[in-house]
């Protein structure tokens, strides 16, 4: 029977044989290769092992886990299998794709931050960190750190601090004097910061610090027991106040997953961050003299003679917490972001939000009552603030943050950020800005309003 089966396989055409070997999988394909020289050649085909590499590890090039070239896809597969033998291939593939997504975006859009990403940690380094902390890292977290051991942004002096502080790969936001920029910590700093935080709080737990800001205090914790991710609230130091960063229902194994693999809150968080980066929901922006990843977007400033560092801006650039309005050539873009470190869930709850407003002039649409105007200036604003459907505040006044922006064609956006707090996690702001064609000192026509609606959640 076996001889007949072997003879049957050997008589098949190349494409059919490759299809069968693909169905068998890498382990059985390797066994088939031992049967005869004909099957050994078929089971060693590059295209076959390219498919195995892609299917099991998301690998499309002949390289080992350290990025070193391999002579063939089969050799690459064997290297990856040996390196991650103790882990489920689906989680390894997810972690690789997660980091590939983030690294590829960083390499193009934010190379300064990309240069801070460390090599992957070894199993020995992960085990050493676990022993120092007295915890076992969740499986998805271990694999993530095998690919990348956080960021190398530890500053030894003030000049170095100024350079690396805005380079957090998670990004941040700024309004008034509140500045946040989140860095993903390497294992060595996870140990230091977790122990320091435990000393301040006076107790031990399974929470470890995985991300923090070099500016204002904002901490992200991973609970190694539940594999949930938490962010500290305003009550963090006084009562240990935290809130989940990922819906608990997503952290549990998916019902359609036959292997029952954990999803991993840190993995889900970084995957979503990579998706937002690559889809343009969040962008980089100038943060004073530095570029950073900012969680609300800002149009690029006029090109300076010397390129200044930027940051990742976490104010979103897409719905549902982003909106755009254009009236008589005035374009207003607005977005909002939740600020957990200023929110309180103890006693009388309140949820803090920051919003970013950007204004610009579209030259070809600067027409009011049939007459063209070359510029316009903001005179006043009117806001209606709702929590759910209830109006909780109404604000009318001149200027914005004490400024009367004068918009002109082909000029960089005027940008300002402010904040408000709500008694509920869901709310909205609507209202209008009043502009005068020309300038306040020399109006060229009647004033007009630019309506706006935005929401936070």
N, C-alpha and C positions, 0 to 999 in steps of 0.2 A: 504493500500500500504506500509506504513512504517513498519507495523507489519510483512508483508510478507518479506520485505527487511531484517529486523533484523533476522527473522527466517532463511532466506537464508544465511546470513553471519555466523550465529551460526552453521549451518550444514556443513560449509566448513572445509577442512582439515587444519592443522596448517600451512603448508608451503604456501598454496594458500592464507590463511587469512593474513599471515604476508606480502605477496607480495602486497595484496590490501591495507593494512594499510600503507606500505611504499609509495605506490603511493598517498595515501591521504595526507601524511605529518604529522608532529607532532601536529599541531593545531587540525586537524580533527580527528586524532587518539585519542586525549584526549577527544574529544566529544563522539566518539564511545564508549569509556571506560565507559561512564555514562549510557549506554543503558541496559546492563545486566552483571551479574557476569562472564559469559563465555567470553564476549567481553572485560570486564575489565582486566581479566587475560591475554588475547591475546595482548591487547594494552599496557601491562606493561612489556612485555618480554624484557629481557636485550639486546638480539641481535637486536631487533627492535630499541631501543633507542641508541644503539651503532651506528647503521647506521645513525640515525638522528644526533647524535653528530658529527660523521665524516663528514656527508654531509654539515651541516650548519656551524660547527665551526672547522673542521679539528681536532676534539678531539678523541683520541683513548684510554684514560684512565679516570677512575672515579675520576675527580678532578675539583674543582671550579676554577675561573680565578686567584685566589691567590695561587693555587697549593695545597690547602687543600683537603684531600680525601672526597669523597661523597659515600653514601651507595649504590647508583645505578647509571646507566647511565641516567635514567630518572631524578633523582635528580640533577645530574651534568648539564643536559640540562637546567633544570629550573633555576639553578644558573646563567648559562651563559646568558640565555635569559633575565633574570632580570637585570644583570649587563650591558648588551649591548643593551637594549631594544630600545634605540633611534637611533641605527646605523643599516645600511643594513647588514644582515648576510654575504653576499659575501665579503664585505670589512673587516669584522671582521675575517673571515676565512683567507683571504690573509695576514692580519697583523699578526695573530697568526702563520701561517706557515712561514712567513718571519722571525720573531724573533726566532722561533723554529729552523730554519735552521742555523741562525747565532750562537745562543747559543749552539747548539749541537756541532758545529765545534769548537767553542771557548773552551768548556769544555774539549775536547780531546786534541786540538792542542795549545791552548793558555790560560790556566786556570787563569793566572795572569790578563789578560784583561777581562776574563769572570767574575771575582770577582768584577770588577768595574761597571758592569751593574746594574742599579738601579731598584727598584720595579716599577711597573706601576704607573702613576700619577692618581689621582682621578679627577672626573669631576670638583670638586671645585677648585683644583689646576690648572687645565687647564683654567678654567674661570678666575681665578685670574691673570694668566699670560697674557691672552688676554686683560683684562682690563688695566693692566699696560702698555701694548704695544699699545693699541688702535687699535687692529686688531682682526679678527676672523680667527682662524686657519682653513685651508682646512680640509674637513671631513677625508680623509685618514691619515692626520698628527695627528689629534686628536686621532684616533684609535691607531696609532702606539705608541703614548705616553701613552695611557692607558695600553699598554702591557709593556713598558719600558721607564722610564724617563731618557734616555740618560746615560751618564757615570759619576761616582763619582770619578773624577780625579783632583779636585781642590787641589792644593798644598799650604800648609800653611808655609812651610820653604824650604830651598834649598835641603836638603837631601830627603824630600818627593817629591819635584819637579823632582829630578833625577830618582826617582823610578817610578813615574806615567807618566812622559812625553812620554816615548816610548809605552805606553799601549793603544793608540788610536785604536779603533776597525775598523776604515776605513783603517788605515795603512799609509805608506808613502814611501819615497825614499831619498837617499843621494848621492850626487856627489860633489866632492871638499868640499867647506864649506857650501853648500846648503843642509839643512836638514829639512824635512817636515814629520810630523806624525799627521794625522787627528783624532780628538776626536769628538764623537757625544755629543752635549751639553745637559745638563738637562734643564728643564724649567727655573729654577732660573738663570742660567748663560745665557740662551737665552735672558732674560730680561736685564741683566747687560751689555752683550756684544753688543746687538742691540742698547741700549741707548747710550753706549759709542761711538759706531761707528757713530750713528746719530749725536752726538755732534761734532765729528771730521769733518764729511762731511757738517754739518750745515743745514741739512734739514731732514724732516721726510718722510718716504715712507712705503710701505707695505712689504718691505724686512726685514726679520728677520734672524739673524745669527744662523744657526743650527749646524754647524761644523767648527772647526778651529784647527790650529796646535799650539802646545805649543812651537815650535821652530821658524822657519821662518814664516813670516806672510802669511798664506793662509786661506782664508775665503770661506765658502759655505753658500749661502743665499737661503731662500725660500721666494718667492713672494706669500703672502697670498691672493692676488687678482687673479692672473693667475694660481696659484698652480704650477709654474715652479721653477726649481732649478737652481741657477746660481753659478758660481765660479768666484772669483775676478781675474782680470788680473794685469799686472804690473802697469796699469793706474788706479787702483782702488781708491787710495787715492787722486790722482790728478784730475781725471775727472769722477770717479764712474764707471770705466771700468769693465764690467762683460761679461761672455759668458754663454749660456745655458749648463747645465750638462746633460740634457736629451732631445732628439729630441722632438720638440713641437708636432709632429704628434702622439707621443705615449702618451702624457699627456691627450689628449682629450678622451672622452668616446669612447669605441670601437664600430664600426658599428654593430657588431653582438650581442651587449649587449642590451637585451630588456629593462633593467632597466635604461640604460643611466648613469651608475655610473662613477664618475671620476676615472681616473687611479692613479693620484697623483704622482708627480715627485719624492718626497722623498721616497714614497713607492717603485716606480720602481727602484730608485737608490739603496736602501737597498736590494731589491730582487735580483738585478743583482750582487751586492757585495756578497751576500750569495751564489749565484750560482757559482761565481768565486772561492770563498773559498772552497766550497765542491767539486768542480771539479778539484782542484789542480792547477788552472791557476795562483793563487797567493798563496804565502807561508809565513812562518815566517823566519826570519834570524837574525843573530847577528848584532846589530848596535852599534859598539864600544863595550862597556861592557854590553849592554842591548839587550834583545830580543824584536822584534817589528814585526808588520805585514807590510811587505815591498812589494811594488807593482811590483817589479821585483824579481824573485826568486834567491836563492843562495844555493848551496849545504851546508849541515850542516858542521861546522868546526869539527876538531878532538875533541873528547870528553874531556873537561877539568876536573880537579879534583873536582871543584865546579861548578855546573850548573849556567850559567850566564843568566840573562834575555834577551829575544829576542824581535823582533818587527815584524809586518806584512809587507811584502815586496810587493809593488805594481808593480814592474817590472813583466810583464806577463810571464807565463811558458807554453804558448800554442799559436799557430798561431792566427791571422795573423801577430802580431808584435813580434813573437818569432821564432827563427830558430836554427838549429843545423847542424854542418858540421864535418865530421871525415875524416882525411887524414893521412895515415901512422901512425895510432894510436893516433894522436893528435885530441882531441875532443874540438870543440869551440861551446859554446852555447851563444846566444845573444838575447837580447830583448830591446824594446824601450818603452818609455812612454812620453806622452805629459805633458808639465809643464806649465800650464796656468798662474801661478803667475809671470812668467818671460816673458810671451808673451804680445805683444801689438797689439791692433786692432785700435789704433788711429794713424792718419797720415800714415807713411810708415809701413805697417803691417809686423809683423814677428811672427813666431810660434816657440816656444822653445821646444826642445826635449832632453831627457836624455836617454842614452843607457848603458846597463850593459853587459859586456863581461866576460865569464867564460871559463877558459882553464884547461884541465886535460889530463892525459895520460892513454890510455887503454893498459895494459901490453901485452895482447895476440896479439895486432895488431901493435906493435912497430917494423915494418919491412920496410926497405928501400932498394930497388934493391936486394932483397933476403937476406939481412943481418939484423940481430936483433940488436937493440940498446936499451940501458937501460934507457936513459934519453934524453931530448932535451931541447934547450934553445932558446927563442925568440930573434931574432936579429933586425927585422924591421917590418914596417907595410905600407900598401898602401890603401888609401880610395878614393872612388869616391862618392861624395854626390850629389844627384839629388833632385830637387823640381819638382814634377810631372815627366816629362820626360827630363827636361832640366838639364844639368850638371852645378852646381853652384860653385863647389869647388873640388879640387883634392889635397890630402895630402899624402906625402911620408916622412918617417922619421924613425929614429932608436927608439927602445924601445916603451913602452906605459907608459904614465904618468911618464917618467923618470926611468922606471924599465925594467929589462930584466928577466922575470920569467923563472926559471929553473924547468921544469916539470919532475916529477919522478912518477913511478907507485905507486898506493895505497896512494897517497898524496891528501890532500884536494885541491879542485879547486883553481886556482888563479883567483881572481875576481877584476875587476876594473870598475868604472863608469866614464863616461864623458858626454859631451853635445855638441849640435850644434843648430843653429837656421836656419829656412827656411822661404822663402817669402810666402809659401803656407802651408795649413794644411796637405797636403799629400806629402810624399817624401820617399826617400830610401837611404841606404848606402850600397855600395858593395865594395869588394876589397879582400885583403888577408893579412895574417901574414906569415912572413918568419921565419922558424925554422932551427936550426942546430942540427943534432944528436950529443949526448954527451953534450958538452958545448962549449961556444964561445972560451974558452981558450984551450980546448982539443977536437976538432971536431972529430967525428967518421965516417963521410961521408959527401956527398954533401948536401947543404941546400935544403929545399923544401918548397913549399907554401901551406897554408891551406886557401882555398877560403871561402868567407862569403858573404851572401846577407841578408839584413834586411830592413824593412820598418816601417815608423811611420805614424799614422793617428789619 
